[in-house]
Amino acid sequence: MTGMHAKTYTVTDAIPWLTPATRKWIYGIISAVIVLLTIYGVLTDNTAPAWLGLASAIVGNSIAFVNVPTARDENTIQPQQPDIAP
């Protein structure tokens, strides 16, 4: 029977240039910017971790959002059946 396997979606399906290496680079840039803003007094030592967490959550959730398929294609995505023991 064909079409029984679920298609695996990756973030590169939605945004081809957003590879794992690019995502690592983005997180590194965010961290460096937060450190520089703290050094130059734009952010305080107390607020820098909160801004880093916010920036990481926005980027991480954005990547997750584009990684999740929006329409179900019955030929490629199969619903998972719960494993129910008698």
DRENDO-1510 file (C-alpha; in Angstrom, 1 decimal, always signed):
<recs>
REC; n; res; u; v; w
REC; 1; MET; +0.0; +0.0; +0.0 .
REC; 2; THR; +1.4; +3.4; -0.9 .
REC; 3; GLY; +1.2; +6.6; +1.0 .
REC; 4; MET; +1.4; +5.1; +4.5 .
REC; 5; HIS; +4.4; +7.0; +5.6 .
REC; 6; ALA; +4.2; +10.5; +7.0 .
REC; 7; LYS; +6.2; +13.1; +5.1 .
REC; 8; THR; +8.8; +14.7; +7.3 .
REC; 9; TYR; +8.7; +18.4; +7.1 .
REC; 10; THR; +11.8; +20.5; +7.9 .
REC; 11; VAL; +12.2; +24.2; +8.3 .
REC; 12; THR; +14.1; +24.2; +5.0 .
REC; 13; ASP; +10.9; +23.1; +3.3 .
REC; 14; ALA; +9.4; +26.5; +4.2 .
REC; 15; ILE; +12.5; +28.7; +4.1 .
REC; 16; PRO; +15.3; +27.0; +2.2 .
REC; 17; TRP; +18.1; +29.3; +3.5 .
REC; 18; LEU; +17.2; +28.7; +7.1 .
REC; 19; THR; +19.5; +25.8; +7.7 .
REC; 20; PRO; +20.7; +24.6; +11.1 .
REC; 21; ALA; +24.0; +26.4; +10.6 .
REC; 22; THR; +22.1; +29.7; +9.8 .
REC; 23; ARG; +19.9; +29.2; +12.9 .
REC; 24; LYS; +23.0; +28.7; +15.1 .
REC; 25; TRP; +24.5; +31.9; +13.5 .
REC; 26; ILE; +21.2; +33.9; +14.3 .
REC; 27; TYR; +21.3; +32.7; +17.9 .
REC; 28; GLY; +25.0; +33.7; +18.2 .
REC; 29; ILE; +24.3; +37.2; +16.8 .
REC; 30; ILE; +21.3; +37.7; +19.2 .
REC; 31; SER; +23.6; +36.8; +22.1 .
REC; 32; ALA; +26.4; +39.1; +21.0 .
REC; 33; VAL; +24.0; +42.0; +20.4 .
REC; 34; ILE; +22.5; +41.5; +24.0 .
REC; 35; VAL; +26.1; +41.6; +25.4 .
REC; 36; LEU; +27.0; +44.7; +23.5 .
REC; 37; LEU; +23.8; +46.5; +24.5 .
REC; 38; THR; +24.6; +45.6; +28.1 .
REC; 39; ILE; +28.2; +46.8; +27.8 .
REC; 40; TYR; +27.2; +50.2; +26.4 .
REC; 41; GLY; +24.5; +50.7; +29.0 .
REC; 42; VAL; +21.4; +50.3; +26.9 .
REC; 43; LEU; +20.4; +47.3; +28.9 .
REC; 44; THR; +21.1; +46.6; +32.6 .
REC; 45; ASP; +22.6; +43.5; +34.0 .
REC; 46; ASN; +19.2; +42.7; +35.5 .
REC; 47; THR; +17.2; +43.0; +32.2 .
REC; 48; ALA; +19.7; +41.5; +29.7 .
REC; 49; PRO; +18.7; +37.9; +30.5 .
REC; 50; ALA; +15.0; +38.8; +30.0 .
REC; 51; TRP; +15.7; +40.3; +26.6 .
REC; 52; LEU; +17.8; +37.3; +25.6 .
REC; 53; GLY; +15.0; +35.0; +26.6 .
REC; 54; LEU; +12.5; +37.1; +24.7 .
REC; 55; ALA; +14.6; +37.2; +21.6 .
REC; 56; SER; +15.3; +33.5; +21.7 .
REC; 57; ALA; +11.6; +32.7; +22.2 .
REC; 58; ILE; +10.6; +34.9; +19.3 .
REC; 59; VAL; +13.2; +33.4; +17.0 .
REC; 60; GLY; +12.5; +29.8; +18.2 .
REC; 61; ASN; +8.8; +30.1; +17.9 .
REC; 62; SER; +9.0; +31.7; +14.5 .
REC; 63; ILE; +11.1; +28.8; +13.3 .
REC; 64; ALA; +8.6; +26.3; +14.8 .
REC; 65; PHE; +5.7; +28.2; +13.3 .
REC; 66; VAL; +7.1; +27.9; +9.7 .
REC; 67; ASN; +8.1; +24.3; +10.3 .
REC; 68; VAL; +4.6; +23.1; +11.0 .
REC; 69; PRO; +2.5; +22.2; +8.0 .
REC; 70; THR; -0.7; +24.2; +7.7 .
REC; 71; ALA; -2.7; +21.9; +5.5 .
REC; 72; ARG; -3.2; +18.2; +5.8 .
REC; 73; ASP; -2.5; +16.2; +2.7 .
REC; 74; GLU; -4.0; +12.8; +3.3 .
REC; 75; ASN; -1.5; +11.1; +1.0 .
REC; 76; THR; +1.5; +12.3; +3.0 .
REC; 77; ILE; +0.4; +12.9; +6.5 .
REC; 78; GLN; -1.2; +10.1; +8.4 .
REC; 79; PRO; -2.9; +10.7; +11.8 .
REC; 80; GLN; -1.2; +8.8; +14.6 .
REC; 81; GLN; -3.4; +6.3; +16.4 .
REC; 82; PRO; -3.2; +6.3; +20.2 .
REC; 83; ASP; -1.6; +3.2; +21.7 .
REC; 84; ILE; -4.4; +1.9; +23.9 .
REC; 85; ALA; -3.8; -1.2; +25.9 .
REC; 86; PRO; -6.8; -3.5; +26.6 .
</recs>
